[in-house]
Amino acid sequence: MKYKLMVVFTVIFISLIALFYTRSSSQSMTRYYIVKLYAGDKVAGTWRSVELGRIDGQTLTFTVKGDFDINGRQVRIQGNYTVEEFE
């Protein structure tokens, strides 16, 4: 009886360690997106977005977070732009 109980506790303990390890490593690899707005052949603006953004017609709306922004701010651009994903 003691042996079975010890095996069950060991399996639960190892499972919890594996769960916390995978969760912490996946949170450290956050994705972000670089959004560039073009005016002709030149880059008119560059932003680091925390989300892919939403397209409404020819307008892209996305969220930008700075060092001191808690909630982030919404940026809306229109024209020729590119969105690149990074990890």
C-alpha positions as CSV (number, residue, x, y, z in Angstrom):
1,M,0.0,0.0,0.0
2,K,2.8,2.4,0.9
3,Y,4.6,1.6,-2.3
4,K,1.6,2.4,-4.5
5,L,1.0,5.6,-2.7
6,M,4.6,6.6,-3.1
7,V,4.5,5.8,-6.9
8,V,1.3,7.9,-7.3
9,F,2.8,10.9,-5.5
10,T,6.0,10.6,-7.6
11,V,4.0,10.5,-10.8
12,I,2.0,13.6,-9.7
13,F,5.1,15.4,-8.7
14,I,6.9,14.8,-12.0
15,S,3.8,15.8,-13.9
16,L,3.5,19.1,-12.1
17,I,7.2,19.8,-12.7
18,A,6.8,19.1,-16.4
19,L,3.7,21.2,-16.6
20,F,5.3,24.3,-14.9
21,Y,8.5,23.9,-17.0
22,T,6.7,23.8,-20.4
23,R,4.4,26.7,-19.3
24,S,7.3,28.9,-18.3
25,S,9.4,28.2,-21.4
26,S,6.4,28.9,-23.7
27,Q,5.7,32.2,-22.0
28,S,9.3,33.4,-22.5
29,M,8.9,33.0,-26.3
30,T,6.4,35.7,-27.0
31,R,5.7,36.6,-30.5
32,Y,5.7,40.2,-31.8
33,Y,5.2,41.8,-35.1
34,I,7.0,44.5,-37.0
35,V,4.7,46.7,-39.0
36,K,6.2,49.0,-41.6
37,L,4.3,51.7,-43.5
38,Y,5.6,52.8,-46.8
39,A,5.4,56.1,-48.7
40,G,6.6,55.2,-52.2
41,D,9.8,53.2,-51.8
42,K,10.7,54.7,-48.4
43,V,9.6,53.5,-44.9
44,A,7.4,56.2,-43.4
45,G,6.9,54.5,-40.0
46,T,7.8,51.4,-38.1
47,W,6.0,49.9,-35.1
48,R,6.5,46.8,-32.8
49,S,3.0,45.3,-32.4
50,V,2.0,42.8,-29.8
51,E,-0.7,41.4,-32.1
52,L,-1.2,40.6,-35.7
53,G,-3.9,43.3,-36.0
54,R,-7.3,43.7,-37.7
55,I,-7.9,44.7,-41.3
56,D,-11.0,46.8,-42.1
57,G,-11.0,47.6,-45.8
58,Q,-7.6,49.1,-46.4
59,T,-7.0,50.1,-42.8
60,L,-4.9,48.0,-40.4
61,T,-5.4,48.5,-36.6
62,F,-3.0,47.0,-34.2
63,T,-1.8,47.4,-30.5
64,V,1.6,48.8,-29.6
65,K,3.1,48.5,-26.2
66,G,6.0,50.6,-25.0
67,D,8.2,50.2,-22.0
68,F,5.8,52.1,-19.7
69,D,2.5,51.3,-21.4
70,I,0.3,48.9,-19.3
71,N,-2.5,48.5,-21.7
72,G,-0.8,49.6,-24.9
73,R,-2.2,51.9,-27.5
74,Q,-4.1,51.4,-30.7
75,V,-2.4,52.4,-34.0
76,R,-4.4,52.7,-37.2
77,I,-2.6,52.9,-40.6
78,Q,-3.7,53.0,-44.2
79,G,-1.7,52.5,-47.3
80,N,1.1,50.2,-48.3
81,Y,2.4,48.3,-45.3
82,T,4.1,45.0,-44.3
83,V,3.7,42.9,-41.2
84,E,6.6,40.6,-40.2
85,E,6.3,38.0,-37.4
86,F,9.2,37.4,-34.9
87,E,9.6,35.2,-31.8
